[in-house]
């Protein structure tokens, strides 16, 4: 079976909701469902997060990052972290855990690509939150979540790589043409991603945006352009990582995009590092 046929097979299964998630991912999806419940209060969320050591450590780390710890007061308990972050940010962290779990048990070649893809994802998520708060003025929590899930279809396809040898060999053009949208929509639906976020991710697939950026989709596209680690799903191996879009600058209020990025460098860095914890 060639790559075209393999992507079509996975896409058809995704379209029918026939997604084969590892057992660890299924457990995390149940955790996400619990957090989405409007009756989920802080104590329950803290118990659910604390039951997973990796997720608990990441939650405390992000609560202590510059992005969420404006007072500079460190905390060390999961409950305090949950109170500081709120349930919506916790949903982003669970989504990040799901994405990492999808890439966690892969053959060496696919695992190396998944690691690069996660480095790109963490950069995009951190940048999207800052751009949302300071440039486009869309909801920063939603932008963070959207950045985390924007490549989840690719992570899912990578998790199927052992069943389809050679799936990601060579250039990424087959993935872009035959896998990205069809598989991505199926995985986003399975993870119960809200429709506004799905539309923003779909905007990334088409690549159409406004300048200066205004929408959540524009926010993601700009963050994707600015991320220093390119997505291996879109950039051919060996291609330069210096894209023309990264030189973009425009007026934002009394300043410029570049000035905002310079001022926010520590914030982006601390959030990215916290997301990268494994």
N, C-alpha and C positions, 0 to 999 in steps of 0.2 A: 504494500500500500504506500503510495507516494504522499508527500506532505499535503497536497491539495485534498486528497481523499481523506486523510487523517483528520485534518481540521474540519472538513465537512461532517465527518462522523461525530466528532466531539460536539460540534455546533448543533447538529440535529438532536443529540441526546440532551444538550443543555436547553434547547428550545422546548423539549417535552418535559423538562424538569427532572430528567434522569441524571442526576449529578452524583458521582461517586466520591464522597468526602471521606478522608481517614477518620477513624473513631475519635481521635483527639479533637478534630475540627467539629464533629457533631456535638461533642460536649460543650465546646465554646459557643456554638450556635444556640444551644439551649440557655447558656448564660446570657447571651445577647438578648434572647427573647424575654428573660426575666427582667433585665434592665430596661427594656422597652415598656414593660408594664407600668402604667401610671401609678399603681399602688406600691411600687418598689421604693421603700424609704432608705434613709442613709444607713441604718443598722443592718438591714438585709443586704444592701449593696456591699457594705464592708465585709460581711460574712462571706458572700459569694466571691468577692475579689480575693479575700484572704485565703480561700481554699486552694488557690493556684499560686504557688510560690513565685513563679516567674512574673505573673501578672501583678501580684502584690508588690514585688520589687520595682517593676516598671511604673506602677501607679505612684508610689512614694517618690521615685526619682523625678517623674514629670511634675508632681506637685511642688517639688523643690527647685524646678528649673526656673530660669529668669522669666519665662513667659507667664508663669502662674504664681511666682513668689515675689511679688513687687515689693513687699515689706522687707525681704531679706531674712525672714524668720524661718529657720529650717524646722521640718516636722519629721517624725520617725515612725508614726503609726499609720496603719492602713485606714483606720476610721477618720483620722484627721485629714489624710490625703483625700478621701472620698468627700468629706465636707468642703474642702478647698476647691476641688475640681468640679464637683457636681456630676449628676448621672449622665448628662449628655457627653461630657468629655470621657467618662468611663466607657460609654458605647464606642467611642473612637479607639480606646485602648484595646477593647475586646476585638474590634475589627482588625487592629494591628496584630494581635495574637493569632487570629485566624489566618491572616496572610502569611505570617511567619511559619505557622504550622503546616500550611500547604507546601512551603518550600523546605521543610525540615527533613524529609526522608527521601531524598532524590539521589539518583546516580551522580557520580562526580561532575560530569559535564553540565548536567541540568542544575545541580546544586550551585556551581560557580555562577551560572547565569542568574539563578534566583537570588544569590547574595548581592550581585550587582544591581538587580532590579529592586531589591529592598533598600539598598543605599540610595538609589534614585528616589524611591517612594518616600523615604524619611525626609530627604531634602525638600521634595515638593510639598509634603504636608506641613513642614515647619514654615516654609516660605509662604504657603497659601494662607496660613493663619495670620502672619504679619501683614501681608498684602491686603487681606480682607479687613483687618482692623484699621489700617492706616492709609489705604489707597482706595479700594472699591467700596468700603463700608457695608459689605455684606456680613452676615453673621460669622464671626471667627471660629466658633465651635463647629459650625457646619462645614466651613472651609477646611478645617483640620481633618474632619471625618472624610470629606470628599477626596482630599489628597491621599489619605491612607488607602482608600478603596479604588482609586482610579486605575490601577493596573491589576485588580484582583482576578480578572478573567485570564490574564497572562500567567499569574501564579497557579491558577487552577489547571491551565493547559500544561504547564511545566510538571504539575503533579501527575499528569497522565503520560509523561514522556517515556516511561519504562515500557508502557504498553505499545507505544508507537515509536520504535527506534528511528533516529534521524529527524525527529519532528522539528527541531530547531537548528538543524545544520544549515550553514550558509547564510545568505542574506535574509532579513526579516520581512521581505516584501510579501511572501505568501501569508504570513501571520496577519499583516495589516489588511490584506485584501480579503482573506477568507476566514480568519479566526477572531480578530479583535472584537468586532461589533457583535457578531452572532453569539460567540461564547461569553463575551462580557455581559451582555444583557441577561443571559440565563443565570449566571453566577450572581449578579447583582440582585436579581429577583429572589434567588434562593436565600440570600443573606438579608432579605427584607430591607434593602436600602431604600430610603425615601425617594419619591419621584423627583423632587427638585435636584437631588444629588445625582440621580440617574441622568437627568437632562444635562447637567453640567459635564458629566463624564462623556456623554454623547457628543457634546460640543467639542471636546478634545479630539474625538475620532474624526470629526470633520475639519478641525483646525481653523474654524472661522471665529474671529474675535474682533472686538472694537478696541481702538486706542484713542484716548485713554480707556482702560478697562472699566467695566461697570458691573457686570453680572458675576455670578458664581463660576460660570463657565469661563469667562474672561480671566477671573482670578486664577483658576487652575492652569489655563494655558500660559499665563505669564509666569507662574511659579515653575511650570514645566520647562519653559524656555530658560529661566534663570538658574535652574538647578545645576550645580557644577558636575554632578555625576549624571551622565545621560542615560536614558533607558536603553538597555541592550535590545529591546523589542523594536526599537525604531531607528537606531543608529547602527550602520554596518560596522562589523569588527574592524578596528584599526582606524576608523574615521576620527577626524579631529573633534575634540570635545568643546572647542571654542566656536560656538554658533553665533551668527550675526545677531540673532535676537537678544543675546546677552549684553549687547552694547546699547540696548534701548534705554532712553531716558526721556522723561517728559515732566511737565510741571504738575505738582500735586499741592494744591493750596498755596502756601507761602514757600514751599520747598520743591524738591525734585524727587523722582523715584530713587535715583542713586543715593541721595542724601538720606532718605528713609532707610534704604538697605544698609548703608554704612552705620547708621545709628542703631539698627536692629541686629547687627551681626552677632552679638553675644546671645541675644534672645533666640535667634534661629539656631545657633550652634548648640545651645544647651538643650533645646527641645529635640533637635535632631539626635544628639547623643543619647538622650533618654529613650527615644523611640528605638534606637539601634541596639539597646540592651538585649542580650540573649543568654 
